[in-house]
């Protein structure tokens, strides 16, 4: 089981976080504003258009002020790589970071 931080709580980040949690990993997701409080209160809610089924996954939502460096992997799931500037440079030494272009 890996400790994973998903950096970004939009549609793609939420999907990654929920699927990784379903696979047995310890997941936290970085969110802000209303999305942070929504995830804390309701979890991540996914709706499958094909099956018309809704799933709710309880995931630890954190804000950037409460990040710790104890992760096996950080997944950047944000629209722009500029968001990576918010990550403490020490994270890059302590954690592998998965980058993708969205």
WOSULGI-V963955 format. One record per residue. N is the residue number from 1. RES is the residue in three letters. SS is DSSP state (H for helix, E for strand, L for the rest). OMEGA is omega in radians with two decimals (none if undefined). BURIAL is b if it has 16 or more other ideal C-beta (glycine too) atoms within 10 Angstrom, else e. Layout:
n=N res=RES ss=SS omega=OMEGA burial=BURIAL
n=N res=RES ss=SS omega=OMEGA burial=BURIAL
//
This chain:
n=1 res=UNK ss=L omega=3.14 burial=e
n=2 res=UNK ss=L omega=3.00 burial=e
n=3 res=UNK ss=E omega=-3.03 burial=e
n=4 res=UNK ss=E omega=2.98 burial=b
n=5 res=UNK ss=E omega=3.03 burial=b
n=6 res=UNK ss=E omega=-3.09 burial=b
n=7 res=UNK ss=E omega=-3.11 burial=b
n=8 res=UNK ss=L omega=-3.05 burial=b
n=9 res=UNK ss=L omega=3.05 burial=b
n=10 res=UNK ss=L omega=-3.09 burial=e
n=11 res=UNK ss=H omega=-3.10 burial=e
n=12 res=UNK ss=H omega=3.10 burial=b
n=13 res=UNK ss=H omega=3.12 burial=b
n=14 res=UNK ss=H omega=3.10 burial=b
n=15 res=UNK ss=H omega=3.09 burial=e
n=16 res=UNK ss=H omega=-3.09 burial=b
n=17 res=UNK ss=H omega=-3.12 burial=b
n=18 res=UNK ss=H omega=-3.11 burial=b
n=19 res=UNK ss=H omega=3.09 burial=e
n=20 res=UNK ss=H omega=3.10 burial=b
n=21 res=UNK ss=H omega=3.10 burial=b
n=22 res=UNK ss=H omega=3.13 burial=e
n=23 res=UNK ss=L omega=3.04 burial=e
n=24 res=UNK ss=L omega=-3.14 burial=e
n=25 res=UNK ss=L omega=3.08 burial=e
n=26 res=UNK ss=E omega=-2.98 burial=e
n=27 res=UNK ss=E omega=2.88 burial=b
n=28 res=UNK ss=E omega=-3.09 burial=b
n=29 res=UNK ss=E omega=3.12 burial=b
n=30 res=UNK ss=E omega=-3.12 burial=b
n=31 res=UNK ss=L omega=3.10 burial=b
n=32 res=UNK ss=L omega=3.06 burial=e
n=33 res=UNK ss=H omega=-3.10 burial=e
n=34 res=UNK ss=H omega=-3.13 burial=e
n=35 res=UNK ss=H omega=3.10 burial=b
n=36 res=UNK ss=H omega=-3.13 burial=b
n=37 res=UNK ss=H omega=3.10 burial=e
n=38 res=UNK ss=H omega=-3.13 burial=e
n=39 res=UNK ss=H omega=3.12 burial=b
n=40 res=UNK ss=H omega=-3.08 burial=e
n=41 res=UNK ss=H omega=-2.99 burial=e
n=42 res=UNK ss=H omega=-3.03 burial=e
n=43 res=UNK ss=L omega=3.08 burial=b
n=44 res=UNK ss=E omega=-3.09 burial=b
n=45 res=UNK ss=E omega=3.10 burial=e
n=46 res=UNK ss=E omega=3.10 burial=e
n=47 res=UNK ss=E omega=3.13 burial=e
n=48 res=UNK ss=E omega=-3.12 burial=e
n=49 res=UNK ss=L omega=-3.09 burial=e
n=50 res=UNK ss=L omega=-3.08 burial=e
n=51 res=UNK ss=L omega=-3.09 burial=e
n=52 res=UNK ss=L omega=3.13 burial=e
n=53 res=UNK ss=E omega=3.10 burial=e
n=54 res=UNK ss=E omega=3.04 burial=e
n=55 res=UNK ss=E omega=3.10 burial=e
n=56 res=UNK ss=E omega=-3.12 burial=e
n=57 res=UNK ss=E omega=3.10 burial=b
n=58 res=UNK ss=L omega=-3.09 burial=e
n=59 res=UNK ss=L omega=3.09 burial=b
n=60 res=UNK ss=E omega=3.09 burial=e
n=61 res=UNK ss=E omega=-3.11 burial=b
n=62 res=UNK ss=E omega=3.01 burial=b
n=63 res=UNK ss=L omega=-2.99 burial=e
n=64 res=UNK ss=H omega=-3.14 burial=e
n=65 res=UNK ss=H omega=-3.07 burial=e
n=66 res=UNK ss=H omega=3.13 burial=e
n=67 res=UNK ss=L omega=3.00 burial=b
n=68 res=UNK ss=L omega=-3.08 burial=e
n=69 res=UNK ss=L omega=-3.07 burial=e
n=70 res=UNK ss=L omega=3.11 burial=e
n=71 res=UNK ss=L omega=3.05 burial=b
n=72 res=UNK ss=L omega=-3.08 burial=e
n=73 res=UNK ss=E omega=2.99 burial=e
n=74 res=UNK ss=E omega=3.09 burial=b
n=75 res=UNK ss=E omega=3.08 burial=b
n=76 res=UNK ss=E omega=-3.12 burial=b
n=77 res=UNK ss=L omega=-3.09 burial=b
n=78 res=UNK ss=L omega=-3.08 burial=b
n=79 res=UNK ss=L omega=-3.08 burial=e
n=80 res=UNK ss=L omega=-3.12 burial=e
n=81 res=UNK ss=H omega=3.11 burial=e
n=82 res=UNK ss=H omega=3.12 burial=e
n=83 res=UNK ss=H omega=3.10 burial=e
n=84 res=UNK ss=H omega=3.10 burial=e
n=85 res=UNK ss=H omega=3.13 burial=e
n=86 res=UNK ss=H omega=-3.12 burial=e
n=87 res=UNK ss=L omega=3.08 burial=b
n=88 res=UNK ss=L omega=-3.14 burial=e
n=89 res=UNK ss=H omega=3.11 burial=e
n=90 res=UNK ss=H omega=3.11 burial=e
n=91 res=UNK ss=H omega=-3.08 burial=b
n=92 res=UNK ss=H omega=3.11 burial=e
n=93 res=UNK ss=H omega=-3.02 burial=e
n=94 res=UNK ss=H omega=-3.00 burial=e
n=95 res=UNK ss=L omega=2.96 burial=b
n=96 res=UNK ss=E omega=3.13 burial=e
n=97 res=UNK ss=E omega=3.09 burial=e
n=98 res=UNK ss=E omega=-3.13 burial=e
n=99 res=UNK ss=L omega=3.04 burial=e
n=100 res=UNK ss=L omega=3.13 burial=e
n=101 res=UNK ss=L omega=-3.12 burial=e
n=102 res=UNK ss=L omega=none burial=e
//
